[in-house]
Amino acid sequence: MNPRLPVLREKAATLPLTPGVYLMKDRNGQIIYVGKSRKMRNRVSSYFLSDTTHSIKTRKMVSAVYDFSYILCDTEMEALTLENLLIKEHEPRYNIKLKDAKSYPYIRISKEAYPRITVTRRRAPDGASYFGPYRSAQEAYSSTEAVCGILGLPVCKRSFPRDIGKERPCLYRQMGRCVAPCTGEVSAEAYGALIENARRIFLGDTAQTEKALTEQMQRAAEEEQYELAAGFRDKLEALRRLSEKQKVSGDERANRDALAICEDGGTGVLAVLSIRNGKLLNKQEYTFSALEMTDEESLSALILQYYREVASAPREVLTDFSLAPGEYELLSDCLSRLNGHKVTVRKPQRGELRRLCDMALTNARQKAAQQRLQAEHEDRNLVRLASLLGLEVCPDRVEAYDISNLGDAHINASMVVFENHRLARSEYRTFRIRETDGRDDYGAMREALRRRLSHIGDGSSSLGKMPDLILLDGGIGQVHAVREILPEHLGHLPIFGMIKDEHHKTRAMTDGEREISFATEPGVYAFVYRLQEEAHRVAVSHTMGEKRRTLRRSSLEDIPGIGPAKARLLLNAFGSLRALGEAGHDALRAVKGISERDAAAVETYFTEKRQSAVQRKGT
């Protein structure tokens, strides 16, 4: 029981009976839950009264509350919108945070004279049209290729009208698979009509395109152009195959989503079925931790969060679950304003719409069961790992570190995190090693861990958390190097080195004194090896990225007063560094944009470079 309940109860009794947002905070002042209510006093007070009616998750949240703050709002809609923004900003522990919501791919149709169809994972307010999200990149690319093939839209990298007439048409023109706007024979209006057909197909409306292809096939057959007719037939069959992938609903004009939630073990799943023009176009499944609260009060924020992420809502949103009284009308109004058209949110009780929600629930249950089985598997590995290492508790947050370097200039450490039964990629961090001289792996690991551990308890989202177990890529040396810099209050922190064999495979672990082998523990071996490889991948990819950025930087930028723009001007004018180095002062000054001072600096740079080369040759 929370000893602060009397104080919190007394404070809540002073709140007004008006709409607002409340922020629950722990002992460190960190926001752990954000909620909204139409009557602040009643809602906030209910948390601190008898907990017999509270869910397990609510009781757990209330037990961690030390204080709360609040923001009064003029309307319920204002409170709902503010709640959603605060959840996104603070990411409180007990609010639902949809994982992977931003990682799903979309099909994008650009806004330009000759729009292009591409696949992207980022939506931007650029006026382009976005369709999705799709469950996988393969599905998005497959749909894009099919639609472009059916309509004869280009899939090359050329940009129009810029590249019209610059090159000969490619093989796709000869094969009849592209209308070839590069020839200049396709007007922007004709091209735009094809793009409009593509938009309709992505929305599930294939009837008009199917009718047009059928008429073209019949006309070609009547004119005895059988090869051309066969091409239209193939496109028609491809369109029908694409359409058949989309399960047909009863109402061919229906545009709606069906949402369902299922919790199983330590994981919750939100399943969303997207119906467009009567066809089931897509299914998305988002997971969240079972610690995150899914009561009637918090589900409105969840729905609003989802539609802010995907940036569009259909005219009808169906829920398998119930919302608090008045929330359906409030959420409908908020989504209508957000999307610029009327959106109705409701829970169907019977008929076809109820069956659609049941289908969404079935998908949520299946995904949750898969996540539970995976979590149970990981739990067994963690329990066994804790037993082998002699840990007092089973670790929930495991951090693994690795060092990567390219010479003395590019040295980085990676931190990867395994938390809540999965690799928590949003928690990953990299550290550029600045204070350690040369390729000193011990010193680099020491610097990275000193910087990381200095953040514990400061409230930062990832670095502020306390790890249950730290794994270092290396042996006894790395472990001792890190233990040297451990603060006194972290002396108990379990730190182990991951020892590799001659084949770069993890064969054992060490705490600096003893070596623990898990050669006969395949589950533990696979778990540790996965973390070690992930830490290595992140470290290497970050180091290589730094190196590539360095290579893209011109050496001319080392000259005082010469930045990227002036470096490009000089190279464009002289063609090569050698020709630039041999150029005289007057030739340098003749380059537009190069001042007297710039020309003198360039001359000095190349003169000193030649003198250094002569000295090296002499020695």
N, C-alpha and C positions, 0 to 999 in steps of 0.2 A: 504493500500500500504506500502511496505517495505521501510523505509527511507534510508536504506543502499544500495538501488539499484544502484545509481550512482557510489559508491565506488566499488561495486561488478562487475559492468559492465566494469569499467576501468581495474580492475584486470584480468577479464576474457579475455580482448582484448590482454593481454600480453602472453597468452598461445600459445604453438606451435600447428601446424596442424599435430600432430602425435597421434598414439593410446595411451590411458592411462585410468586411473581410477580417478574419482573425488569424494571427500567426503564433503558433505554439512554439516555445523555445526550451531548450534543455539547459543544464547548469552552466554550460559554456557560452550561452547566448546564441547558439546555432539554431536556426529555424528547422524544426523537425516535421511540422505539418502546417498546411495552409488550408483554410476552409472559408466558406461564405454562408451567410444566413440572411433571411429577410427580417428576422427578429434576433438581433445579436445577443441580448441578455438571456433569452430562453435557450438558445442553442449552446452558447459557451458554458452557461451554468450547468447544462445537462451532463457535460463531461465530468464535472467534479461532485456530482451527487452520487447516490448508490450505484455501484458498478455491476449490480446483478443482471441488469438488462443489456450491458455492453457486450460486444463481441470480444473475442480473445485479443484481436488486433487492436481494438480501441482501448482495452484495458492496458495493453503493453505500451501504447503511445502515451496514455494519461500518466502511467507510472514514471515516464521519463520527463514530464513537463515540469519545469521549474518556474516559468513565468510565461506570460503571453502579452502581445500587443495587438492593436486593432486599428482599422481604417474605416471610418464611416463613409457611406456612399449615399447618393441621392435616390438611386433606383436599384432594383434587384438585378437588372441587366448590367448596370455599371459594376455591381459587385461580382457578378459572374465573370465578366471580362477581366476585371482586376485580379480576381482569384487565379484565372488561367495564366495571366502574365507573370504573377508572383511565383507560381509553381514552376514555370519555365525558367525564371531567373535564379531561384534558390535551390531547385531540385530537392525538396525536403524528403527525408528518409521515408516517411509514412504516406506520402502522396504517390499515386500511380504515375510511373514514368514509362511510357511505351518505348521499349527497346527496339532498335533497328528501324524506327519509323522513317529516318532520313536516308537509310541506305538502299531503299528499294528503287529500282530503275523506272524511268518514265520514257515515253516516246515524245519527242519534241518536234513541232513544226515551227520553224523560224518565221519571223515577220519581216519579209523583204520582198523585192520585186519577183524573185524566183525562189520561193521558200524551199528549204531543205528539211528532210526528215532524218533525225538522228536519235540516238539513245543517250540519255543522260541520267545522272543520279542527283542532280541539283536543279531545283526549280528557282527561277529568278524572275523578278518583276520586269521582264523585258518585252512584254507584248506578245511573246510566242504562245502557241497552244501546247498544252501538256496533256498527255493521256496516260492513265495508270493510277497508282503504281502497279507494276507487274511483280510477280513473285520472284522472278529471276531474270538476270540479264539475257540468258539464252532465250527465254520466252519473249522478251521485248525485241531482241534482234531478229528472232524468227518471224514475228508478226511484221516487223518493218520490212524485211526482205520479201516476204510474201506480198505485201501491199504494193511495194515498189515494183515488183515483178509483174503483178497483175495490171497495174496502171501505166507501166513503162516509165516510171520516174527514175532519175539518175541516182546511182549509189556511189559515184566516184567522188573525188575530193575537189573537183572544180567548182568555182564560184561564178554565178551568173548575175548580171550580164558581163562581169569583168572578163571572163575567159571565153566569151563568144567569139568564134572565128580564129582563136589563137592556135588551136591544134586540130588535127583530124579527128573525126568521131572514132570512138573505140569499137571494139568487137561487139559490144552489146547492141549497137545500132544495127549492125549487119544481122544479128540474131533476132532482131525485132523485140528486144527486151527493154529498149530505152527509146524515148521519143527524141533524144539527142538535142536538147536546147543549145548545146555548144555550136550547132550549125547555124544558128540564127534564124532557122525556119519555124521555130515555135514562139509565138508571141507570149508576152507576159499574161495576157488574158486567157489564152488556151491552156497555158501551164497552170494558171490559178484554178481553172475548172477541174483539172486533174487533182490538185491539192485538196479542193473541196470534197471530191469523191473519197480521197484518203481519209479526211476528217470523219466523214460519215461511216466509213468502214471501221475505223478505230472506236467509234461510238456504238458499233454493233448494227448499224443500218446498212445492210448489203443489198437491199432490194433494188435500188436504182442502178447501182453498178452492175448487178446481175442481169437486169433487163437490157441495159445498153450492150453488154458483151454478147448476150443471146441474139440481139438484132444484128450486130456486126457479124457474128458467125453465120447467121442465116443468109445475110446479104452476100457475103463472100462465097458461100456455097452455091447460091443461085447464079452468081457470075462465074462459076466454075473455077474460082481461085481456092482450090482445095487446101493448098499448103497454108494459106492465110487463115482459112476457116479452122484448120487444125490448131493453129496458134491461139485463136480466140477460144476454141474448145478447151485447150489446156489451161488457159487463164480462168475460164469459167469453173473448171473442176478445182483449181487451186482456191478460188474464192469460196466455193461450197465447202471444201475441207476446212478452211479457216472458220467459216460460219458454223460448221458442225461441232467444232470444239466448244462452242458457247451453248450451254444448255438453255433450251427455250422455256420461258415462263409463260403463263396464261395470257397476259396482256402484252401485246407486241409494242405498245407505246410506253410501257412502264419504265421509269427511271427511279430506282430506289436502292438503298443499302439495307442489309439485315445485319444487326450486331448481336453477338452473344458473348457471355463471359463464363468461363469455367475455372474453378480452382481445384487443384489436385496436388496434395502434398505441399511442397514449398514453392510451387509455381502457379501463377495465374495466366490465363490466355484470353485475349480479346480476338475473336474471329469476326471478320467483316466480309460479307458476300456482296459484290457490286453487280447490280442488274441494270443494264442499259438497253433501251429499246426492246425490252422483254427477254433479253439474253443475259445469262450469267457470264459476264466478261472476265471477272477476276475474283480471287480470294486472297485476303491478307490475314496473317496471324501475327499478333504482337504479344510478347511475353512480358510479365512483370513479376516482381517478387511478391510472395504471399504475405509479407509483412506490410505491404502497401495497402491502405484501407480502401475497400470497395463497398462501403455502405451507400445507402440511397442518396446521402448528401454529396458524396464525392463523385458519383457517376456522371453527373452533368459536366463537371470539369473534365472528366476523362473524354467524353464525347466531343466537347469543344476543343480539347487539346488535339484529338485525332484529326478533326476537320481543319484546324489551323495548319497542321503538318502537311496534309495532302492538298490543301488550298482550294478545295471545291467540294460542295455537297450536292447530292441530287435533290429532287423536290420532295422525296419522301425518305425518312430514316426510321426503320423499324427496330425495336429493341426487344430482345428476349427477356430482359430484366426490367424491374420496376424502378422508377425514379420517385423521389419524394413528391408529395402533393404540390401542385403548381409548377413543378420543374419542367414538365413537357411543354407547357405554353411558353415559359420563359426561354427555354432552349430553342424552341421553334422561332421565336422572335429574334433571338440573338444570331442564329445561323442564317435567317432570312436577310438580316442587315449585312452580315459578313459576306454573303454570296451574291447579293443583288437580285435575288428572286425568292419567291415564297418557298420555305422549307417547313415541312410538317414532321414532327417527331412524335411517334406514338408506339404503343405496345399492342399488337393485334392479339385477339383472343381466340379466333377460330378461322377456318378456311385456308385458302392458299397462302395468305400472308403469314398465318401462324405456322404453316408447314415450312415456309422459307426460313423463319426464325429457328425452327427445330433443326433445319439443315445446318444453319450457322452454329447452333449449339453442339451438334454432332461433331463438326469440324473442330470446335474449340476443345471438346472433350478428348478427341483423338490426339491433338497436339499437346494438351496438358499431360495426358498419359505418357506420351513419348518423353516429355521433359522430366516427368517424375521418374521414369525408368532410368534415364540418363543421370539424374541427380542421385538416385540410389546407388548406381554404379560408381559415381565419383565419391559418394560418401564412404563406400566400402574401401576404396583406394586411400582416401584421406585417413580413415580410422587405422588402416594397416600401416600407413606411413607414420602416423603419430606413434603407433606402438613400436615400430622399428627404431624411430629416432628418440624414443623415451620422452615424448612431449606430455605435459600434464593435461592438455585439452586437445580436441580435434581441431585443426586449423580451419578457419572459414576464409580468411584472406591470406593468400600466399603470394609473395612477391619474388620474382626471379630477376637477376641482374647479369649483364654481360658487358664486356669492353670490346670496342672495335677501333682500329686505327689504320690510317694510311700515312705512313711517315710520321713526322712530328707535328704536322700542321692540322691533321684531321683526326682527333681522338674523341670518341663519344661513348657514353654508357647508356644502356637501355634499362628500363624498368617495366616489366610486364606483370600483370595482375591476374590471378585466378580468384574469383569471388562469386559467391552464390552459385556454385556448381558450374561455372563457365569462365572462359577467358573474357575478362571485362576490358575490352579494347578502349573504351572511353576513359579508362583509368591509367592507360599507359603513359609513361613519360620518358623523355630522353634528356641527358645532361651533357652539354658540351664541356669537356675537360679543359679548364683554363689555367689552373694554378699548378698543376703537376708538370714538371719539365720532362720532355722526351717521352719515349715509349716505356713508361713505368706502369705496368698493369696493376701492381699493388697500390701505388700512389693514386692511380686513376680511380680504382674501386673505392679507396678510402675517401677521396674527394667526393665522389658521387653519393656515397652513403651518408657522409657528413651533411651534405646539402639536403638530401632527402629527409633524414631524421630530424633535422632542425625545424621542420614544418609540423611535426606531430602535435596535434592539439590546437593548431592556430586557426582551425575552421575552414581551411582550403579543402575543396571537394575531394581530391584524391590524396595529396601529400599530407593532409591533415589527419588522415586515418592511421590507426595503429595496426601494423601487420601482425598476424599470428605466427608467421614463419617467413624467414628470409633465406633464399637460396642464391648462392653466388657461383658463377661459372669459374671454376678453378678449385684448387685444393687447400692445403693447410695454410699456405702463404696468404691467400686472399682472406681467409677467415680471421687469422691473427691481425692482418692489416685493418680490418673493419672493427674488430673488438677493441683495438687501441683507441678508437675515437668514440666509442659508445658513451653517451651520458650516463651518469650513475643511476638515474631512475629507469634506464632501459637495459641495465645489466642483465636482466632475466630474459631478454629477447632471444628466441631461438634462431641461430644463424648457422647454416651448414653450407659447405662447399660441394659442388657437383664435380666429381672426379671422372675424367674421360680416359678411355683406353686408347691404344694406338690407332684405332679406326674411328676416333672422334665420337665414340658412343659412351654414354654415361654408364660406368660400371659400379660406382659406389658413391657414398657421401661421407663427409667428415665434419666434425664439430671443432677441429683443430687438435684433438687429442686422440680420438678413436676413429676408425674407419668402419662404416656400416655398409655391408654389401646387400643388394637385393636382387642378385642373379636368379634366385628361385621365386621371385615375386613379380610375375609378368605384368599384373595390373599396376603396381607401384612403379615398376620400371617404365611402362608406357606413359604414365602420368608425368614423372619427372623428366623423361626424355622430351615430351611435348613442350613442357615449360622451357627447358634448356634450348631447344631448337627455336622456339618463338622468340626468346630473348636474343638469341644470336641473329635471327632474321631482322628484328627491329633495329638492332645496333648497326648491322652491316648496311641495311637499306638507308638509314639516316646518314651514315658516313659517306656512302656513295652519292647520295643526294647533295651533300655539301661539296664533294669533289666535282660533281657535274656543274654545280653553280659556279665554282671557281674557274673551271675550264671555259665556261661561257663568258667570263670576264676577260676583257682585253688587257694585255700587259701594258698598253698605253695608258691605262687608267692609273698606273703608278706615278705618272708624270704630274707634278703639281699643276692644277688648273684644267686638266684634261679629264672629262667625265665620259660616260658611255656615248653621248651624242657627238661630242667632238672627236672621239676615237673613231666612230663610224665615218664622220666626214673625212678624216685623214686617210683612212684605209680605202674609202671609195675613190678618193682623188689620186692615190698613188698605187693602189692595187696590191701592195704587199709591204711587210715590215722592212724588207731589204731596200726596196725603192724609197720608202719613206726615210730610212736612215741615211741614204745617200743624197737626199734632197737638200738644196741650199736654202738659206734664209728667205730669199725672195720667192722661191717656189712655195715655201710653207705659207708665207703671208698672202699668196695669191688665192689660197683656199678660202672660200667665203665662210665666215664664222670663226676664223682663226685670227686672234689678235697678235700684236707685236710681242706681248709677253708670252703668249702661248707658243709662238714660233721659237722664241729664245729658249723656253723650257724644253721643247722637243729636241732642239739642237744639242743642248747640254746633256740631256738624257742619253742620246745615242753616242755622243763624244765620250762620256764616262763609261758607257757600255763597251766601246771599242778599246779604251785604255785598259779596262779590267781584263778583257780577253787577251790583250798583248801581255799583260803581267802574268796571267795564268800560264800562257804558252811559254814564257821565259822561265818560269819555275818548274 
